[in-house]
Amino acid sequence: MTRLTLRALIVVWSAFAIVSAPLATHAQDDLLPVATIQQDEGGVQRLHGEVAYTSLRFALFSPDPYVIMFNLSEYVRNGGFVAERTNVPQDAQVLGRVTSDPSTSPFTYELLLPKEPPGIPTAFGSGEVRIYLIALISNLFGDPFLSQREYFGAYRSAIITTDRLKSGKLLLFAEEGRGVFPAGRGADGVLFTEDDPLVRLPDGYTLVDVSDEPFTFSRPRHAAVDLLEAPSAVQDDLSDKSYLDAFDSLIALLEQKYAFSEYYDIDYERIRAELRPRAQRVASREAFLQLLYALIRYFPDGHIGMNNVPDSAIRAALGGVGIWAQLLDDGRMIVYRLPENLPAARSGLQIGAEIIAVNGVPVAEALTQVQPFSNTGIATPYNRLILQQRDLFRGEIGKSIEVTFRNPNASATQRVSLTFVQDVDGLINFQPFYRAEAPDRWLPIETRQVEGYTVLQFYSFADDLPLTMRLWQRAIEQARKAPSRDGKDGLIIDMRNNGGGSAYLTLLTASTFFNAPLEVGNSAEYDDEAGEFTINPRERNLLLPPDENERYEGNVVVIVSPDCASACEFFSYYLTLQNRAQIVGYYGTAGLGGSRFEVVLPDDIQFVYTRGRALDADGQIHIEGKGVQPTIRVPITAENVLSKGDPLLEAAIAYLDAQPLPSEERRITTQSGVFRLSVPRSWRTTSLGVRSGGGEARLNLYAFRSVTVSRLLESLQRTAKDGRIDELETVRLGGADWTFYRFIAEVGTETIAVSVVGNTLRVLELVTPAQRADYYTNTVLHPAAATFRLE
């Protein structure tokens, strides 16, 4: 939002005589009829009304709401209503306030109208009026006024669907006898087009209801204007129906509004044939839950699900033996965790053991026979595999399984029978190996510095949205100002545990990494009036960059996992555009490419389905069932699965380390001569060469005449701690052959590059900490050798 200015403060029309304004006209408008005015009390001074909502996610998407009235002149153009984000000037907006508790529907608001109307007028025929929409909004960043980067909410004085203004109320302002506005939609049925019938209006504020034709105009002092819930937000409620009628209605609703019926080839007649006989027998909540649990299995979509699970499904998975195992890329399955006090930990099975078979069935085949416990659909093969790996070792309490395994460093296999015991933690808090160990989080975003880079842990797009946005802006500011490593910035965004939330917030955050507006996609939703899924080309998803001082232009890596779902995937996808970031992971993301919506069923059961079909800028399904795949895939090996570190974070750091340092060609004079070569821009010149800003590394330059390589190495051996010098490689750089050597000295790890040209031995001596030797060799020593010139 733009900066708050005094001019934008509300000037309340509070103490002046109220007289009905005479209808002055211009000659060219004489032929227009005069609007019939109801409740003519001289013009509207104050707006008030109710905001009723049904959405179960109102508190998430409308935190700390307030009311805004803004001029629609930018939206009414080009022969119609433009329902996309447009930059409404700050001085064309007026703020109102919520006057009752918004946590209870309906709540109330009021807005006092300014004497001087904000914004510019919109022309109709030879006349004009100012047109205002009233909306409920929440402020996620900046001041309270709308900017181009913000939406005007789902609760408005008028209903807007696709690209049309359908129904509801608008506020108008006319002056100097020039007031003209449509009285209906004309023959084309579309408001704000050339065939609209026009009428004349008196000066001052007038309320118009565009729900029915002819439109109704009124001018009460205190006008009641309720804010209407957008059709896309209205809750589907089947809670007053019987179990059978609710089931039938739910299937009909899904057949009509589920976003991916065709994509997944959902056979609704098959569903009815197989499940409706069961629905006819349902007489209890548990039986109804079992029916819905079975219904979910027809949809390979992780957004399809419910908020409850039948007791029978829980009983079937509540038992565990305490084996957490992972299938490797080479086809073996190894144990990575054995929780204490469970049967497997007492059976002789060890961490790192290979699982050979379960109940005599080879593990690869046994996995395919597992029907995972889940209250949602499963969108990708790897999501299914992860749950199958968990549930391969789960079952009903009291039953047993036989596990054949081979412990680490053992040649013989062993076989053990294990009995399932109650293991709630293993079911609810199961941790796939790729989740980094982390303390309980208190905030949706946390940051830390690791090896010179900023690591931003982004846990959720469904937490307190204003808080999340403020934390994001602070984190980006910290990343921009963080001490860089040799002048090279790097940001690692860890999204492994982000389950999604607000798609709007993903646009605001991802835009931080771009310097120009970028169209990233759209959404198709079912339109009741059209009777089909429609895409409004004017409602594009756009990345609109923030101010330059709020952007991040350094290198970016995003760490993902199958637990990165929905909004998390949108964010990750946006950063793949224009190769803005690298995606690191063992697997791709969850593959949930749409907007979810709840249906309220009997007994407080909520069924969730995908209503919005997310599309890329070319109109193609890009995430659903596919996920966002790593550009840097880390192999699933025994070493990585059993690592005490964090291989995904290490891979992200390795990528950033491999990026070129900001460098410059520099002329450097030492006792050995005058050299010209490329060195890191942030390194300072010394009497021997250059040194890093923090002093951890240095590069010394030498040129010797009539000195052989063997003689140099003999001299260096005396400084090596163990007298050992390793030859690393010989490569051709800058038209010369350079041989690289490394040894451990008192001052640190030395990597030497030598090249002989004529009778001159050219030597580059790099001194670094041992753990940073490879990094500086790649980023400093190689570029220096490639550009080395002796003057």
C-alpha positions in Angstrom: 0.0 0.0 0.0 1.1 3.6 -0.6 2.2 5.9 2.3 -0.5 7.3 4.4 -1.0 11.0 3.7 -3.0 13.7 5.3 -5.0 14.2 2.2 -6.3 10.6 2.4 -7.8 11.1 5.9 -11.6 11.1 5.9 -13.3 14.4 5.9 -16.6 13.7 7.5 -19.7 15.4 6.2 -21.0 15.9 9.6 -22.6 19.3 10.2 -24.3 21.1 7.3 -27.8 21.6 6.2 -29.4 18.8 4.4 -31.4 19.9 1.3 -32.6 17.9 -1.6 -30.3 18.9 -4.5 -32.2 20.3 -7.5 -31.7 18.4 -10.8 -29.8 20.8 -13.0 -29.0 19.5 -16.5 -27.0 20.3 -19.5 -28.8 20.8 -22.8 -27.4 17.6 -24.3 -28.9 15.5 -21.5 -32.4 17.0 -21.7 -33.7 14.0 -23.6 -32.6 11.5 -20.8 -35.3 10.5 -18.3 -34.8 11.5 -14.7 -34.1 8.6 -12.3 -36.9 7.7 -9.9 -35.5 8.3 -6.4 -36.7 6.3 -3.3 -36.2 7.5 0.2 -35.0 10.9 -1.0 -33.6 12.6 2.2 -31.2 14.9 0.3 -28.3 12.4 -0.3 -26.4 9.7 1.5 -24.1 10.8 4.4 -23.3 7.5 6.1 -23.1 3.9 5.1 -23.8 1.0 7.5 -24.6 -2.6 7.2 -23.9 -6.3 8.0 -21.3 -8.7 6.8 -22.6 -12.2 6.8 -20.2 -15.1 6.0 -20.4 -18.8 5.7 -16.8 -19.7 4.8 -15.0 -21.8 7.4 -11.8 -20.0 6.5 -13.0 -16.5 7.1 -10.7 -15.9 10.0 -7.7 -17.0 8.1 -8.3 -15.0 4.9 -9.8 -11.9 6.6 -7.7 -11.2 9.7 -8.4 -7.9 11.5 -10.9 -6.7 8.8 -12.0 -3.2 8.1 -14.1 -1.5 5.4 -12.9 0.6 2.4 -14.8 2.5 -0.2 -12.9 3.2 -3.4 -13.5 4.8 -6.8 -14.2 2.3 -9.6 -13.2 4.6 -12.5 -10.2 2.5 -13.2 -12.4 -0.7 -13.3 -15.1 0.7 -15.6 -13.4 1.1 -18.9 -13.0 -0.5 -22.3 -16.7 -1.2 -22.6 -17.1 -3.2 -19.4 -16.1 -4.0 -15.9 -12.4 -5.0 -15.4 -12.3 -7.3 -12.4 -8.6 -7.4 -12.0 -6.2 -5.6 -9.7 -5.8 -2.0 -10.8 -3.9 0.8 -9.1 -6.6 2.8 -7.4 -5.1 6.1 -6.2 -4.9 6.6 -2.5 -6.9 9.7 -2.6 -9.8 7.8 -4.3 -10.2 5.6 -1.2 -12.1 6.1 2.1 -11.8 3.9 5.2 -14.6 2.7 7.4 -14.6 0.6 10.6 -16.0 -2.7 11.8 -18.4 -2.0 14.7 -19.0 -5.5 16.1 -17.0 -8.7 16.7 -16.0 -10.1 13.2 -15.6 -13.6 14.7 -19.3 -13.9 14.8 -21.4 -13.8 11.6 -23.0 -11.4 10.8 -21.0 -8.5 12.1 -21.5 -4.8 11.4 -19.7 -1.8 10.0 -20.1 1.9 9.3 -18.4 4.4 6.9 -18.8 8.2 7.0 -18.8 9.8 3.6 -16.5 12.7 2.9 -18.0 16.0 1.7 -15.5 16.1 -1.1 -15.9 13.0 -3.3 -12.6 11.1 -3.8 -11.3 10.0 -7.2 -12.2 11.0 -10.8 -15.6 10.6 -12.5 -16.7 8.0 -15.1 -18.4 9.4 -18.2 -21.8 8.1 -19.4 -23.1 9.8 -22.6 -22.4 13.5 -22.1 -22.6 13.2 -18.3 -20.6 11.6 -15.6 -20.6 10.3 -12.0 -18.2 8.9 -9.5 -18.8 5.3 -8.8 -17.8 3.6 -5.5 -17.6 0.0 -4.3 -17.5 -0.8 -0.6 -15.5 -3.8 0.4 -14.2 -5.6 3.4 -10.4 -6.0 3.4 -7.4 -6.9 5.6 -4.1 -5.1 5.6 -1.2 -7.5 5.1 1.5 -4.9 4.6 2.1 -1.1 4.4 -0.6 1.4 5.2 -4.4 0.6 5.2 -5.0 1.8 1.7 -5.3 -0.6 -1.3 -2.3 -0.7 -3.7 -2.0 -2.5 -7.0 -0.5 -5.6 -5.3 -3.7 -6.1 -3.2 -7.1 -7.6 -3.8 -10.3 -6.0 -2.7 -11.6 -9.0 -0.9 -14.4 -11.5 -1.2 -17.0 -9.4 0.7 -18.3 -6.4 -1.3 -21.3 -4.3 -1.8 -21.8 -5.8 -5.2 -21.3 -9.4 -6.5 -18.6 -9.7 -9.1 -18.2 -13.0 -11.1 -15.9 -13.5 -14.0 -15.7 -10.1 -15.7 -19.2 -8.9 -14.8 -20.8 -6.9 -12.1 -23.8 -9.0 -11.3 -25.8 -7.7 -8.4 -25.7 -5.6 -5.2 -25.2 -1.9 -4.6 -22.9 0.9 -5.7 -22.6 4.4 -4.4 -22.7 7.3 -6.9 -21.7 10.9 -6.7 -22.9 13.6 -9.1 -22.2 17.3 -9.2 -22.9 20.4 -11.3 -26.0 18.8 -12.8 -23.9 16.3 -14.8 -25.1 13.2 -13.1 -25.8 10.3 -15.6 -25.8 6.6 -14.9 -27.2 3.4 -16.5 -30.7 2.4 -15.4 -30.2 -1.2 -16.6 -27.9 -3.5 -18.6 -29.3 -3.1 -22.0 -29.9 -5.7 -24.7 -26.5 -7.4 -24.2 -27.2 -7.9 -20.5 -23.8 -6.5 -19.5 -23.4 -3.4 -17.4 -21.2 -0.5 -18.6 -21.6 -1.1 -22.3 -22.9 1.2 -25.0 -26.4 -0.1 -25.1 -27.1 0.7 -21.4 -30.2 2.9 -20.9 -29.1 6.1 -19.1 -30.9 8.3 -16.6 -30.1 11.6 -15.0 -29.3 11.8 -11.3 -29.4 14.7 -8.7 -26.2 16.1 -7.3 -24.7 14.5 -4.2 -24.4 10.9 -3.1 -27.0 8.4 -4.5 -27.2 4.6 -3.8 -28.0 2.3 -6.7 -29.1 -1.3 -6.5 -28.1 -3.1 -9.7 -29.6 -6.5 -8.7 -32.8 -6.1 -10.7 -33.9 -4.0 -13.7 -34.7 -1.2 -13.9 -32.1 -0.3 -11.2 -33.3 1.2 -8.0 -31.9 4.6 -6.9 -32.2 5.9 -3.3 -30.9 8.8 -1.2 -31.4 8.1 2.5 -29.1 9.9 4.9 -28.1 6.7 6.6 -28.0 4.0 3.9 -28.0 0.3 4.7 -25.5 -1.5 2.4 -24.7 -5.1 3.4 -21.5 -6.6 2.1 -22.2 -9.8 0.2 -20.2 -13.0 0.2 -18.7 -13.8 -3.2 -20.2 -16.9 -4.7 -16.7 -18.5 -4.7 -16.6 -18.2 -0.9 -20.2 -19.3 -0.1 -20.1 -22.5 2.0 -21.7 -25.6 0.7 -23.9 -26.9 3.5 -25.6 -30.3 3.4 -25.7 -30.7 7.2 -29.5 -30.6 7.4 -29.9 -33.6 5.1 -30.2 -37.3 5.9 -27.1 -39.4 5.4 -28.4 -40.8 2.1 -29.5 -37.4 0.8 -26.2 -35.8 1.9 -24.3 -38.5 0.0 -26.4 -38.1 -3.1 -26.0 -34.3 -3.0 -22.3 -34.6 -2.3 -21.7 -36.8 -5.4 -23.8 -34.4 -7.5 -21.8 -31.5 -6.2 -18.5 -33.1 -7.0 -19.6 -34.2 -10.4 -20.5 -30.6 -11.1 -17.8 -28.6 -9.3 -14.8 -30.8 -8.6 -12.0 -29.2 -10.6 -10.2 -32.3 -11.9 -13.0 -34.8 -12.8 -11.9 -34.9 -16.5 -8.2 -34.7 -15.7 -8.5 -37.8 -13.4 -11.3 -39.4 -15.5 -13.5 -39.8 -12.4 -16.4 -42.2 -13.2 -19.3 -40.9 -11.1 -21.7 -43.6 -12.3 -19.3 -46.2 -11.0 -19.1 -44.4 -7.7 -22.9 -44.4 -7.4 -23.1 -48.0 -8.4 -20.5 -49.2 -5.9 -21.2 -46.9 -3.0 -24.9 -45.9 -3.0 -26.1 -49.3 -1.8 -23.8 -48.8 1.2 -25.2 -45.3 1.6 -28.7 -46.6 1.8 -27.7 -48.8 4.8 -26.0 -46.0 6.7 -27.6 -45.4 10.1 -24.8 -44.0 12.2 -22.0 -41.5 12.1 -19.4 -44.2 12.1 -21.0 -45.9 9.1 -21.2 -42.5 7.3 -17.5 -41.9 8.0 -16.7 -45.3 6.6 -18.6 -44.5 3.5 -16.8 -41.2 3.0 -13.5 -42.8 3.7 -14.2 -45.2 0.9 -15.3 -42.4 -1.4 -12.0 -40.6 -1.0 -10.2 -43.6 -2.5 -11.7 -42.8 -5.9 -9.9 -39.5 -6.1 -6.1 -39.4 -6.5 -6.1 -35.8 -5.2 -4.5 -34.8 -1.9 -7.1 -32.0 -1.5 -9.9 -34.5 -1.4 -10.5 -35.5 2.2 -12.4 -35.1 5.4 -11.8 -33.8 8.9 -12.6 -37.1 10.6 -11.6 -40.7 10.2 -13.7 -43.7 11.0 -12.8 -45.7 14.1 -12.4 -48.8 12.0 -9.7 -47.2 9.9 -7.9 -46.0 13.0 -8.0 -49.4 14.7 -6.5 -51.0 11.5 -3.5 -48.7 11.7 -3.1 -47.9 15.4 -0.7 -50.8 16.1 3.0 -50.5 15.4 6.2 -52.3 16.0 8.5 -49.3 15.8 10.2 -49.7 12.4 10.8 -46.5 10.4 12.4 -47.5 7.1 13.1 -46.0 3.7 13.4 -47.4 0.2 16.7 -46.4 -1.4 17.4 -45.5 -5.1 19.1 -48.8 -5.5 16.0 -50.7 -4.4 17.0 -51.7 -0.9 15.0 -50.7 2.2 16.9 -49.7 5.3 15.9 -48.8 8.8 16.6 -45.2 9.9 14.8 -45.1 13.2 13.8 -47.6 16.0 11.7 -45.7 18.6 12.4 -46.8 22.1 10.0 -49.0 24.1 8.6 -50.6 20.9 9.1 -54.3 19.9 11.5 -53.7 17.0 14.0 -51.9 19.3 14.2 -55.0 21.5 14.4 -57.5 18.7 18.0 -57.2 17.6 17.2 -55.1 14.6 19.7 -52.2 14.2 19.7 -48.8 12.6 20.9 -49.3 9.1 19.6 -52.8 8.8 18.2 -53.8 5.4 14.6 -55.1 5.4 14.6 -58.1 3.1 11.0 -59.3 3.4 7.8 -58.9 5.4 5.6 -61.9 6.1 7.8 -63.8 3.6 7.1 -61.4 0.7 10.0 -59.5 -0.8 9.9 -55.9 0.4 9.3 -54.3 -3.0 6.3 -56.5 -3.6 5.0 -56.1 0.0 4.9 -52.4 -0.4 2.6 -52.6 -3.4 0.1 -54.5 -1.3 -0.2 -51.8 1.4 -3.3 -49.6 1.3 -2.1 -46.5 3.2 -4.1 -45.0 6.1 -5.0 -41.5 5.0 -7.9 -39.1 5.4 -7.1 -37.6 2.0 -6.5 -38.7 -1.5 -2.9 -39.3 -2.6 -1.7 -37.3 -5.6 1.7 -38.7 -6.6 3.4 -42.1 -6.6 6.1 -41.0 -4.2 3.5 -39.7 -1.7 1.9 -43.1 -1.8 5.2 -44.8 -1.4 6.1 -42.8 1.7 2.8 -43.8 3.4 3.2 -47.4 2.3 6.6 -47.5 3.9 5.1 -46.3 7.2 2.1 -48.6 7.1 4.0 -51.7 6.0 4.9 -52.0 9.7 1.6 -51.1 11.1 -1.6 -53.0 11.8 -4.2 -53.9 14.4 -3.0 -54.2 18.0 -2.3 -57.8 18.9 -1.6 -59.1 15.4 1.9 -60.0 14.3 4.2 -59.6 11.4 7.4 -61.5 10.4 10.3 -59.3 9.3 13.4 -60.7 7.5 16.4 -58.4 7.8 20.2 -58.1 7.6 21.9 -55.9 10.1 24.8 -53.6 9.0 28.1 -55.5 8.5 26.4 -58.8 8.7 26.3 -61.4 6.0 23.5 -63.6 7.3 19.8 -62.6 7.3 17.6 -62.9 10.4 13.9 -63.4 10.9 11.8 -62.0 13.8 8.2 -62.1 14.6 6.9 -58.8 16.1 3.5 -58.1 17.7 1.7 -54.8 17.1 1.3 -52.7 20.2 -0.4 -49.3 20.5 1.7 -46.7 18.8 -0.2 -43.4 18.3 3.0 -41.4 17.9 4.2 -43.6 15.0 0.9 -42.9 13.2 0.3 -39.3 13.9 3.9 -38.0 14.2 5.6 -40.2 11.7 8.7 -38.4 10.4 10.0 -39.3 7.0 13.8 -39.2 6.9 13.9 -36.0 4.8 12.4 -33.9 7.6 15.2 -32.0 9.4 15.1 -32.2 13.1 13.8 -28.8 14.4 12.6 -27.5 17.8 8.9 -26.7 18.2 8.2 -23.6 16.2 6.4 -20.5 17.5 6.4 -18.4 14.3 5.5 -19.2 10.7 8.9 -17.9 9.5 12.3 -18.2 11.2 15.8 -17.3 9.9 19.3 -18.2 10.8 22.8 -17.9 9.3 24.5 -21.1 8.1 28.0 -21.0 6.5 27.6 -17.4 5.4 24.1 -17.8 3.9 20.7 -16.9 5.2 18.4 -19.9 5.8 14.7 -19.0 5.9 12.4 -21.7 7.4 8.9 -21.1 6.0 6.5 -23.3 7.8 3.1 -22.1 6.7 1.0 -19.9 4.5 -1.9 -20.5 6.8 -0.8 -18.8 10.0 -1.6 -15.3 11.0 -1.3 -13.7 7.5 -0.3 -10.1 8.5 2.3 -11.5 11.0 3.6 -13.8 8.3 4.0 -10.9 5.8 5.8 -8.8 8.4 8.1 -11.6 9.3 8.8 -12.2 5.6 9.6 -8.6 5.0 11.9 -8.6 8.0 13.6 -11.9 6.9 14.3 -10.5 3.4 15.7 -7.3 4.9 18.0 -9.4 7.1 19.1 -11.5 4.1 19.9 -8.3 2.2 21.9 -6.9 5.0 23.5 -10.1 6.2 27.3 -10.3 6.0 28.0 -11.9 2.6 30.6 -14.5 2.0 33.3 -12.8 -0.1 30.6 -10.5 -1.6 28.4 -13.4 -2.7 24.8 -13.4 -1.3 22.7 -16.5 -0.9 19.3 -17.3 0.4 18.0 -20.8 1.2 14.2 -21.1 1.7 13.3 -24.3 3.4 9.8 -25.3 2.5 9.9 -29.0 3.5 7.2 -28.7 6.2 5.0 -26.1 4.6 1.5 -27.5 4.1 0.1 -24.5 2.2 -2.6 -21.9 3.0 -3.2 -18.6 1.3 -2.4 -18.5 -2.5 -2.6 -14.7 -2.3 0.3 -14.7 0.2 2.4 -16.7 -2.2 2.0 -14.0 -4.9 3.1 -11.3 -2.4 6.1 -13.2 -1.2 7.3 -14.7 -4.5 7.2 -11.3 -6.2 10.1 -10.3 -3.9 12.5 -12.1 -6.3 11.5 -10.4 -9.5 12.2 -7.0 -11.0 9.3 -6.7 -13.4 5.6 -7.9 -13.4 5.2 -11.5 -14.4 2.0 -13.4 -15.3 2.2 -16.8 -13.6 -1.2 -18.3 -14.2 -4.9 -18.3 -13.7 -7.7 -20.5 -12.2 -10.7 -22.2 -13.7 -13.8 -22.5 -11.5 -17.3 -23.7 -12.0 -19.7 -20.9 -13.0 -23.3 -21.6 -12.0 -24.6 -19.2 -14.7 -22.5 -20.6 -17.5 -22.9 -24.2 -16.3 -19.3 -25.0 -16.9 -15.8 -24.3 -15.7 -14.7 -20.8 -16.9 -11.5 -18.8 -16.9 -11.6 -15.1 -16.7 -8.6 -13.9 -18.6 -8.8 -10.6 -16.8 -8.3 -12.2 -13.4 -4.7 -13.3 -14.0 -2.3 -14.2 -11.2 0.5 -11.7 -11.4 3.8 -11.3 -9.5 3.9 -7.6 -9.0 7.3 -6.7 -7.5 7.5 -4.6 -4.3 9.6 -1.4 -4.1 13.2 -2.0 -5.1 14.5 -1.8 -1.5 12.2 -4.7 -0.6 13.4 -7.1 -3.3 16.1 -9.8 -3.1 18.3 -10.1 -6.1 20.9 -12.7 -4.8 21.1 -16.4 -5.5 18.1 -18.4 -4.2 17.6 -22.1 -3.4 14.3 -23.6 -2.3 14.3 -26.9 -0.4 11.1 -29.0 -1.0 9.6 -32.3 0.0 6.3 -34.2 -0.5 5.1 -32.3 2.6 5.3 -29.0 0.6 1.7 -28.8 -0.5 -0.8 -26.5 -2.3 0.2 -22.9 -1.7 3.7 -24.0 -0.9 3.9 -25.6 -4.4 2.6 -22.4 -6.0 5.4 -20.4 -4.3 8.0 -23.0 -5.4 6.7 -23.1 -8.9 6.9 -19.3 -9.2 10.5 -19.4 -8.3 11.3 -21.8 -11.1 10.2 -19.2 -13.6 13.0 -17.4 -15.4 15.3 -19.8 -13.6 15.0 -17.5 -10.6 15.9 -20.3 -8.1 17.1 -23.9 -7.9 14.8 -26.5 -6.3 16.5 -29.0 -4.1 14.9 -32.2 -2.8 14.9 -36.0 -2.7 11.3 -35.9 -4.2 9.1 -33.4 -5.7 6.2 -31.5 -3.9 2.8 -33.0 -3.0 1.1 -32.3 -6.3 -1.9 -30.4 -5.0 -2.7 -27.8 -7.7 -5.9 -26.1 -6.9 -8.0 -24.3 -4.3 -9.7 -26.4 -1.6 -13.2 -25.9 -0.3 -15.2 -27.5 2.5 -18.7 -29.1 2.4 -20.5 -29.3 5.7 -22.2 -32.7 6.1 -24.4 -34.2 8.9 -22.8 -34.7 12.4 -20.3 -31.8 11.9 -18.4 -33.7 9.3 -16.5 -31.7 6.8 -15.6 -33.0 3.4 -13.0 -31.1 1.4 -12.7 -31.0 -2.4 -10.8 -29.0 -5.0 -13.0 -26.3 -6.5 -10.4 -24.2 -8.3 -8.2 -25.7 -11.1 -4.8 -24.0 -11.0 -3.3 -23.3 -14.4 0.0 -21.9 -15.7 0.2 -18.8 -17.9 -0.4 -21.0 -20.9 -3.6 -22.4 -19.5 -2.2 -25.8 -18.7 -2.5 -27.9 -15.5 1.0 -27.6 -14.1 1.0 -28.8 -10.5 -1.9 -31.2 -9.9 -0.7 -34.8 -9.7 2.8 -33.7 -10.8 4.2 -31.5 -8.1 7.2 -29.2 -8.5 10.3 -31.4 -9.2 13.8 -30.7 -8.0 16.3 -29.2 -10.4 18.9 -30.5 -8.0 17.8 -34.0 -6.9 19.7 -35.4 -4.0 20.0 -39.2 -4.2 18.3 -41.4 -1.7 21.3 -43.4 -0.5 22.1 -45.1 2.8 24.6 -42.4 3.6 22.0 -39.6 3.2 19.2 -41.5 4.9 21.3 -42.3 8.0 23.1 -38.9 8.0 23.2 -37.1 11.3 23.4 -33.8 9.3 21.1 -32.4 6.7 22.0 -33.5 3.2 19.4 -31.3 1.6 20.7 -28.2 3.3 24.2 -29.3 2.4 23.2 -29.7 -1.2 21.7 -26.2 -1.2 24.9 -24.8 0.3 27.0 -26.7 -2.2 25.1 -25.1 -5.1 25.6 -21.6 -3.7 29.2 -22.3 -3.0 29.6 -23.3 -6.7 28.3 -19.9 -7.9 30.9 -17.5 -9.2 32.0 -14.8 -6.8 31.5 -11.2 -7.8 35.0 -10.6 -9.3 37.0 -8.0 -11.0 40.3 -7.8 -13.0 42.9 -6.2 -10.8 46.5 -5.2 -11.3 48.6 -6.3 -8.3 52.3 -5.5 -7.6 54.3 -7.8 -5.4 58.0 -8.4 -4.8 57.8 -11.1 -7.5 56.4 -8.9 -10.2 53.4 -7.1 -11.6 50.3 -9.4 -12.1 46.9 -8.9 -13.7 44.2 -11.4 -12.9 40.6 -11.8 -11.8 40.1 -11.7 -8.0 37.0 -11.5 -5.7 35.8 -7.9 -5.7 35.5 -7.8 -1.9 39.1 -9.1 -1.3 41.7 -6.5 -0.4 45.2 -6.2 -2.0 48.2 -7.1 0.2 51.9 -7.1 -0.4 51.8 -10.7 -1.5 48.5 -10.8 -3.4 44.9 -10.6 -2.0 43.1 -11.5 1.2 39.4 -12.2 1.9 37.5 -9.5 3.9 37.2 -11.7 7.0 40.8 -12.9 6.7 40.0 -16.6 6.4 41.6 -17.0 3.0 44.4 -15.4 1.0 45.9 -15.8 -2.4 49.6 -15.1 -2.9 51.2 -14.5 -6.3 54.7 -15.5 -7.3 56.9 -15.7 -10.5 60.2 -17.5 -10.4 62.8 -17.6 -13.2 64.9 -20.7 -13.6 63.1 -22.6 -10.9 61.7 -26.1 -11.7 58.4 -27.5 -10.4 60.3 -30.4 -8.7 62.5 -27.9 -6.9 59.4 -25.9 -5.8 57.7 -29.1 -4.5 60.8 -30.1 -2.5 60.8 -26.7 -0.8 57.1 -27.0 -0.1 57.5 -30.5 1.4 59.5 -29.0 4.3 56.4 -26.8 5.2 53.9 -29.6 4.9 52.9 -31.0 8.3 53.4 -34.7 7.3 55.8 -34.0 4.4 53.1 -35.1 2.0 51.9 -33.1 -1.1 48.9 -34.4 -3.1 48.7 -33.7 -6.8 45.0 -32.9 -7.5 44.7 -32.3 -11.3 46.1 -30.7 -14.4 43.8 -28.5 -16.4 44.2 -26.0 -19.2 43.1 -22.5 -18.1 43.7 -19.3 -20.0 45.8 -20.9 -22.7 48.2 -22.6 -20.2 48.4 -25.9 -18.4 48.0 -25.5 -14.6 48.8 -28.3 -12.1 47.1 -28.1 -8.7 48.7 -29.5 -5.5 47.4 -29.6 -1.9 49.0 -30.1 1.5 48.4 -29.3 5.1 50.7 -26.6 6.6 50.8 -24.8 9.9 48.9 -21.8 8.5 46.1 -23.9 7.1 45.4 -25.9 4.0 47.5 -24.8 1.0 46.4 -25.4 -2.6 49.0 -24.5 -5.1 48.5 -23.9 -8.8 51.7 -23.9 -10.9 52.3 -23.3 -14.6 55.5 -23.0 -16.6 55.7 -20.5 -19.5 59.1 -20.3 -21.1 61.6 -20.1 -18.2 59.1 -18.6 -15.8 57.4 -20.7 -13.1 54.1 -19.0 -12.2 52.7 -19.9 -8.8 49.3 -19.2 -7.2 49.3 -20.0 -3.5 45.8 -20.3 -1.9 45.7 -20.6 1.9 42.3 -21.6 3.5 40.7 -23.5 6.3 40.6 -27.2 5.5 36.8 -27.4 5.2 36.8 -24.5 2.8 39.6 -25.6 0.5 37.5 -27.0 -2.3 35.2 -23.9 -2.2 37.9 -21.4 -2.6 39.7 -23.6 -5.2 36.7 -23.5 -7.4 35.6 -19.9 -6.8 38.9 -18.1 -6.5 41.9 -20.2 -7.6 40.5 -21.5 -10.9 39.3 -18.0 -12.1 42.6 -16.5 -11.0 44.6 -19.1 -13.0 42.3 -18.7 -16.1 43.0 -14.9 -16.2 46.6 -14.8 -14.9 49.0 -12.5 -16.8 52.5 -11.4 -15.8 53.4 -7.9 -17.0 
